[in-house]
Structures are given as C-alpha cells and as structure tokens.
C-alpha cells in the first residue's frame, strides 16, 4: 500500500500541471481592432502604410492560425469597416500586400467569411 502513495502523488501533480496549462484562446474582435487600428488613417486617406500598421497586420496574421480564428478575424474586419465612415475598400484590401504579408483571404466587404479556411 505504501508504494501506491508515491504513484498517487505523481498522478495528482501531473493533473495539477495539466489543469494549470493555459488553454488556447480564440481570437477576439478586440484583438483585431487593436492590431489594425494603426492602419485606419491609411485606409481612409492613403499615403504611406505606417510601420505600426504592418506590424499589427503581421501580428494578427500570426494570431489567426486556425480556421475559426481566421473566420472571426474576417468577420471582425467587416464589422469594423461597416462601423467606420470613409474607409477605402481598395486601400484596405491592399494593406497585406504592401506590408509583404500573405493573408489567406481577401480583405473585402464582399468576402464570405464562412468560406475562409
């Protein structure tokens, strides 16, 4: 019976480690807005794409690794565009290319986010 006690303690310790591991969290619209906010002046007025914009788009692209995260990102971008006046859709669609970032879906009001993989 005494030999099973260390085994039980090991199992309890292992369970504690597993329970305290951070759970994968889905991307939020707050994260999307935070990352693309440096791009807003550019997508309204044109000019040079700010480095902070490219950094945010790159970060967002890295965060959106799963299909649900990419679909959420797509929907959040569409909601943001709908809520803001004066956004030029052509400028918005061109941001990833100008930043040298390959985004797996077209940034456009006509994009069906449910089909984004």
TAJO-V418032 format. One record per residue. N is the residue number from 1. RES is the residue in one letter. PHI is phi as a letter, one per 40 degrees, with the letter a starting at -180 (999 if undefined). PSI is psi as a letter, one per 20 degrees, with the letter a starting at -180 (* if undefined). NEAR is the number of other ideal C-beta (glycine too) atoms within 12 Angstrom. Layout:
n=N res=RES phi=PHI psi=PSI near=NEAR
n=N res=RES phi=PHI psi=PSI near=NEAR
This chain:
n=1 res=X phi=999 psi=h near=7
n=2 res=X phi=c psi=h near=8
n=3 res=X phi=c psi=h near=9
n=4 res=X phi=c psi=i near=10
n=5 res=X phi=c psi=g near=11
n=6 res=X phi=c psi=h near=12
n=7 res=X phi=c psi=g near=13
n=8 res=X phi=c psi=g near=14
n=9 res=X phi=c psi=h near=14
n=10 res=X phi=c psi=g near=14
n=11 res=X phi=c psi=g near=14
n=12 res=X phi=c psi=g near=14
n=13 res=X phi=c psi=g near=14
n=14 res=X phi=c psi=g near=14
n=15 res=X phi=c psi=g near=13
n=16 res=X phi=c psi=g near=12
n=17 res=X phi=c psi=g near=12
n=18 res=X phi=c psi=g near=12
n=19 res=X phi=c psi=h near=11
n=20 res=X phi=c psi=i near=10
n=21 res=X phi=c psi=q near=10
n=22 res=X phi=c psi=p near=8
n=23 res=X phi=c psi=q near=8
n=24 res=X phi=c psi=p near=11
n=25 res=X phi=b psi=p near=14
n=26 res=X phi=c psi=q near=21
n=27 res=X phi=c psi=q near=30
n=28 res=X phi=b psi=r near=19
n=29 res=X phi=c psi=h near=22
n=30 res=X phi=c psi=g near=19
n=31 res=X phi=c psi=g near=25
n=32 res=X phi=c psi=g near=33
n=33 res=X phi=c psi=g near=23
n=34 res=X phi=d psi=g near=22
n=35 res=X phi=c psi=h near=33
n=36 res=X phi=c psi=i near=42
n=37 res=X phi=d psi=h near=24
n=38 res=X phi=c psi=i near=24
n=39 res=X phi=c psi=i near=44
n=40 res=X phi=c psi=g near=29
n=41 res=X phi=c psi=g near=22
n=42 res=X phi=c psi=g near=30
n=43 res=X phi=c psi=i near=33
n=44 res=X phi=c psi=g near=17
n=45 res=X phi=b psi=i near=15
n=46 res=X phi=g psi=b near=19
n=47 res=X phi=g psi=b near=14
n=48 res=X phi=c psi=q near=16
n=49 res=X phi=c psi=p near=30
n=50 res=X phi=c psi=q near=23
n=51 res=X phi=d psi=h near=16
n=52 res=X phi=c psi=h near=21
n=53 res=X phi=c psi=g near=30
n=54 res=X phi=c psi=h near=26
n=55 res=X phi=c psi=g near=23
n=56 res=X phi=c psi=g near=30
n=57 res=X phi=c psi=g near=38
n=58 res=X phi=c psi=g near=26
n=59 res=X phi=c psi=g near=24
n=60 res=X phi=c psi=g near=40
n=61 res=X phi=c psi=h near=30
n=62 res=X phi=c psi=h near=19
n=63 res=X phi=c psi=h near=26
n=64 res=X phi=c psi=m near=34
n=65 res=X phi=c psi=h near=18
n=66 res=X phi=b psi=r near=17
n=67 res=X phi=d psi=g near=19
n=68 res=X phi=c psi=h near=20
n=69 res=X phi=c psi=g near=29
n=70 res=X phi=c psi=h near=30
n=71 res=X phi=c psi=g near=25
n=72 res=X phi=c psi=g near=29
n=73 res=X phi=d psi=g near=41
n=74 res=X phi=d psi=g near=34
n=75 res=X phi=c psi=h near=27
n=76 res=X phi=c psi=g near=31
n=77 res=X phi=c psi=g near=44
n=78 res=X phi=c psi=g near=29
n=79 res=X phi=c psi=g near=20
n=80 res=X phi=c psi=g near=29
n=81 res=X phi=c psi=h near=31
n=82 res=X phi=c psi=h near=13
n=83 res=X phi=c psi=i near=14
n=84 res=X phi=b psi=p near=22
n=85 res=X phi=c psi=q near=11
n=86 res=X phi=g psi=j near=16
n=87 res=X phi=c psi=p near=29
n=88 res=X phi=c psi=o near=24
n=89 res=X phi=d psi=h near=22
n=90 res=X phi=c psi=g near=17
n=91 res=X phi=c psi=g near=27
n=92 res=X phi=c psi=g near=33
n=93 res=X phi=c psi=h near=23
n=94 res=X phi=c psi=i near=24
n=95 res=X phi=d psi=g near=40
n=96 res=X phi=d psi=g near=30
n=97 res=X phi=c psi=g near=18
n=98 res=X phi=c psi=h near=26
n=99 res=X phi=c psi=i near=29
n=100 res=X phi=g psi=k near=16
n=101 res=X phi=b psi=p near=25
n=102 res=X phi=c psi=o near=13
n=103 res=X phi=c psi=p near=30
n=104 res=X phi=c psi=j near=23
n=105 res=X phi=a psi=q near=28
n=106 res=X phi=c psi=p near=24
n=107 res=X phi=c psi=o near=39
n=108 res=X phi=a psi=q near=24
n=109 res=X phi=c psi=h near=22
n=110 res=X phi=c psi=i near=14
n=111 res=X phi=c psi=p near=24
n=112 res=X phi=c psi=o near=15
n=113 res=X phi=c psi=h near=27
n=114 res=X phi=c psi=h near=15
n=115 res=X phi=c psi=i near=15
n=116 res=X phi=c psi=p near=26
n=117 res=X phi=b psi=* near=16
